[in-house]
């Protein structure tokens, strides 16, 4: 019985990690689409958009070889 509990816990952790990864990718994809579809208006100050630079800086940070 303990082995079944361990397997269930491992599957639960894997499921949560997978869902969190999919959510992160979806948010980043939406952010990129929003930015590129509205970049002219954003640069003119017509639309407000601050998360693009934060996402890109986090992506750069996570892409560093020493991480």
SETI-181491 format. One line per 10 residues: number of its first residue (from 1); their letters; for each residue x, y, z of N, C-alpha, C, O. Coordinates in steps of 0.1 Angstrom, whole numbers, plus 5000, padded with zeros to 4 digits. Layout:
NUM) A) X,Y,Z,X,Y,Z,X,Y,Z,X,Y,Z; ...
***
This chain:
1) XXXXXXXXXX) 5008,4988,5000,5000,5000,5000,5009,5013,5000,5005,5022,4993; 5020,5014,5007,5028,5026,5007,5033,5030,4994,5034,5041,4990; 5036,5020,4985,5042,5023,4972,5031,5030,4964,5034,5039,4956; 5018,5026,4965,5008,5032,4958,5006,5046,4962,5003,5055,4953; 5007,5049,4974,5006,5063,4979,5018,5072,4974,5015,5083,4970; 5030,5066,4974,5041,5073,4968,5039,5076,4953,5042,5087,4949; 5034,5066,4946,5032,5068,4932,5021,5079,4929,5022,5087,4921; 5010,5079,4938,5000,5089,4936,5005,5103,4939,5002,5112,4932; 5013,5104,4949,5019,5117,4953,5028,5122,4941,5028,5133,4938; 5036,5113,4936,5045,5117,4925,5037,5121,4913,5040,5131,4906
11) XXXXXXXXXX) 5026,5114,4910,5018,5118,4899,5011,5131,4901,5009,5139,4892; 5007,5134,4914,5001,5146,4917,5011,5158,4915,5007,5168,4910; 5023,5156,4920,5033,5166,4918,5036,5169,4904,5037,5180,4899; 5037,5158,4896,5039,5160,4882,5028,5167,4875,5030,5175,4866; 5016,5164,4879,5004,5170,4873,5004,5185,4876,5001,5194,4868; 5007,5189,4889,5007,5203,4893,5018,5210,4885,5016,5221,4881; 5030,5204,4884,5041,5211,4877,5037,5213,4862,5040,5223,4856; 5031,5202,4856,5027,5204,4842,5017,5215,4840,5018,5222,4831; 5007,5215,4849,4997,5226,4847,5003,5240,4849,4999,5249,4842; 5012,5241,4859,5018,5254,4861,5027,5258,4849,5027,5270,4846
21) XXXXXXXXXX) 5034,5248,4843,5042,5251,4832,5033,5256,4820,5036,5265,4813; 5022,5249,4818,5013,5252,4807,5007,5266,4809,5005,5274,4800; 5004,5269,4822,4998,5283,4825,5009,5293,4822,5006,5304,4816; 5021,5291,4826,5032,5301,4824,5034,5303,4809,5035,5314,4804; 5034,5292,4801,5036,5294,4787,5025,5301,4780,5027,5310,4772; 5012,5298,4785,5001,5305,4779,5001,5320,4782,4998,5328,4774; 5005,5324,4795,5006,5338,4798,5017,5345,4790,5015,5356,4785; 5028,5338,4789,5039,5344,4781,5035,5346,4766,5038,5356,4760; 5028,5336,4761,5024,5337,4747,5013,5348,4745,5014,5356,4735; 5004,5349,4754,4994,5360,4753,5001,5373,4754,4998,5383,4747
31) XXXXXXXXXX) 5011,5375,4763,5018,5387,4765,5025,5391,4752,5025,5403,4748; 5032,5381,4746,5039,5384,4734,5029,5388,4723,5032,5398,4716; 5018,5381,4721,5008,5385,4711,5003,5399,4714,5002,5407,4704; 5000,5402,4726,4994,5415,4730,5004,5426,4726,5001,5436,4720; 5017,5423,4730,5027,5433,4728,5029,5436,4713,5029,5447,4708; 5031,5425,4705,5034,5427,4691,5022,5432,4683,5024,5439,4673; 5010,5429,4687,4998,5434,4681,4995,5449,4684,4989,5456,4676; 5001,5454,4695,4998,5467,4699,5011,5476,4702,5010,5486,4708; 5022,5471,4697,5035,5478,4700,5035,5493,4695,5041,5501,4702; 5029,5496,4684,5028,5510,4679,5021,5518,4689,5025,5529,4692
41) XXXXXXXXXX) 5009,5514,4693,5001,5521,4703,5007,5522,4717,5006,5532,4724; 5014,5511,4721,5021,5511,4734,5032,5522,4734,5034,5529,4743; 5040,5522,4723,5052,5531,4722,5047,5546,4722,5054,5555,4726; 5035,5548,4717,5030,5562,4716,5023,5566,4729,5019,5577,4731; 5022,5557,4738,5016,5560,4751,5000,5558,4751,4994,5561,4761; 4995,5553,4740,4981,5552,4739,4976,5540,4747,4965,5541,4754; 4984,5529,4748,4981,5518,4756,4991,5517,4767,5003,5520,4765; 4988,5511,4778,4997,5509,4789,5001,5494,4789,4992,5486,4789; 5014,5492,4790,5018,5478,4790,5032,5477,4796,5042,5482,4791; 5032,5472,4808,5045,5471,4815,5050,5457,4817,5062,5455,4820
51) XXXXXXXXXX) 5042,5447,4816,5046,5433,4819,5056,5427,4808,5063,5418,4812; 5055,5432,4796,5064,5427,4786,5079,5428,4790,5086,5418,4789; 5083,5439,4794,5097,5441,4798,5101,5432,4810,5112,5426,4811; 5091,5430,4820,5094,5421,4831,5095,5407,4827,5104,5400,4831; 5086,5403,4818,5087,5389,4813,5100,5386,4806,5106,5376,4808; 5104,5396,4797,5116,5394,4790,5128,5394,4799,5138,5386,4796; 5128,5402,4809,5140,5402,4818,5140,5389,4826,5151,5384,4829; 5129,5383,4830,5129,5370,4837,5133,5359,4827,5141,5350,4831; 5129,5360,4815,5133,5350,4805,5148,5351,4803,5155,5340,4802; 5154,5363,4802,5168,5364,4801,5175,5359,4813,5186,5352,4812
61) XXXXXXX) 5170,5362,4825,5176,5357,4837,5176,5342,4838,5186,5336,4842; 5165,5336,4834,5164,5321,4834,5172,5314,4824,5176,5303,4825; 5176,5322,4813,5184,5317,4802,5199,5318,4805,5207,5313,4797; 5203,5324,4816,5217,5325,4819,5223,5312,4822,5217,5303,4828; 5235,5310,4817,5242,5296,4819,5245,5293,4834,5246,5281,4837; 5246,5303,4842,5250,5300,4856,5238,5297,4865,5239,5295,4877; 5226,5297,4859,5214,5294,4867,5212,5280,4868,5202,5275,4874
***
